[in-house]
Amino acid sequence: MSFETEREIQMHVATHLLTEGSSHECHLCRRLLATPLKLQAHLIEHTFAGCGSFTCYLCSAVFTAAQGLQQHMLEHGLAARPYDCSRCSLRFFFRAELDNHSYSHLEEDAVAMSNSSVLLDGGDIASKVSILYSMYVLLCNMVKVIVTDISYWN
């Protein structure tokens, strides 16, 4: 699927964000939300926790609700998203969105590690070292996310 204009991309993304269905979890506080759009607004609220308003960091526009800032950010264009995932090509407007997204990679890694029988079965030493190193990196990433989570509440 390809899009000719940024507006077409925004409309396509909006259809996904409005999709009802399974609940969408905020991994920062474990709250369940009905749609990806509501989850995104909730993550913006995490970003501005304790603030009385929501200010655009690109143009200083001020909003009284996360949903207003959420809609406004798209006016800056998708290229304005400064938070890149180091594991995939996704980009985000807010750090809390990236942090929440990072959990999906941690869960993928944990499943991959649990499915690995190389450590228990035969296999060469290089394979075992590689898997142990991957487990070490996974653990370090989990600690990093936990520390980031704690900073939201302090």
N, C-alpha and C positions, 0 to 999 in steps of 0.2 A: 504494500500500500504506500502510495506517495502523496504528498501534499504540495500544492503550488504556492500557497501563501501561508504566512504565519497564522493568520486568522483561521484557516482550515485546520491547522494543527491544534490551535486552542479549542476549537469546537469539538474536535475528535477527543482530545484529552478530557474536556468537560463531560462528554457522554460516559466516559469510564468513571469519572469521579462521582457521577450521580447514580451509578449502579447500586441498586439495593441488593440485598442477598445476605450472604454470610456476614457475621460481625467482623469488624476490623479493630484489632487490638492496638492500643498505645502501649508499646513495650516500656515506656518510661514510667508509667504509673499503673499499668495493667487494666486501664479502663477500656470497655468495649464500646465501639461506636457503630452506627448502622451503615454508614457509607464511607468510602474513601474521602469524599469531600468534607464530611464531618470530622473525620480523623485529622485531615490536614488543618482544619480550623482549630481543632483541639491542640495540635502540635504548635501552632502559632501562639496559642494561649500559654503553653509552656515557655515559649521564648520570652514572653512579656509578663511572666508571673510576677505579681506584686506591683505592676504598673497600672495606672488608671486608664491608659490609652495605648493604642497600637500605632507606632510611627514607622513609616517607610524609610528604610536606611538608604534608599537611592535618591529620593526627592524630598524627604521630610514631611510628606503629607501625613496627617494625623487622622485616626479613625477611632470610633468609640467601641467597635466590635471587631473581633478577629476576622469575621466573614468579610467585612469591608476591606480590610487590608489584603485578605486573600484574593478577592476579585481585582483589587487595584494592582497587585504585583504582576498579573498577566499583561497589564497595559505596558509594562516595561519590556515585555518580550521574554521568551523562554531563554534566550541567550544571556539574560541578566542574572541567571541563577549562579551564585558564587560557590556553592557547596557541592563538590564533586565526590562521588563514591570512588574510593580507590580500588574497589573490587569489580565494578561494572560501569557501564556508561551513563548511569542515572545521575542527574544533577538536581539540586534543590535550592529554594529561596531561603530556607531557614535551617540553622544548625540542628534544631530539634527534629526536623524531618529526616536529615541525614542520620542522626543518632538512632532514630526509630527504625529507619531502613537497615542500618547496620546489623540489627538483630536477625534479619532474614539470612544474612550471610553466616552468622554464627550458628544458626539453626541448621543450615545446609552443611556446614563443616562438621557439626556434631553428628548428624545423620551419616555422613560419609565416614567418619571415624568409627562409629558404632558398627558399620557394615564391613569394616576391614577385618579380615581374618588372618592377614599376613603375620601379625604379631604373635598370634597363638599357634598358627600352623607353621609349616616349613617356610621357605622363602629365604632369599639371600639377605645378608646383613645390610646391604645398601638399601633395600626396600624397607627394612625395619627402621633404619636410621631416618630415612625420608619420612616415614609415617610418624615417628616420634617427634621429629622436628615440626611437622605440620600440627601435631597435637600441642606442642609448646607454643607455636604461633597462635593457635586458636585460644589457648588459655590466656595468653598475653592480651589478645584482642578482647576477650570477655572481661578481663580485669579493667582494661581501658574504658569499656562501655559502662561498667559498674561505677567506676570513679566519676565518669561524666554524669551518670544518673545522680550520684550523691550531690554533685555540684548544683543540680537543679533545685534541690531541697534546702541547701544551705545559703 
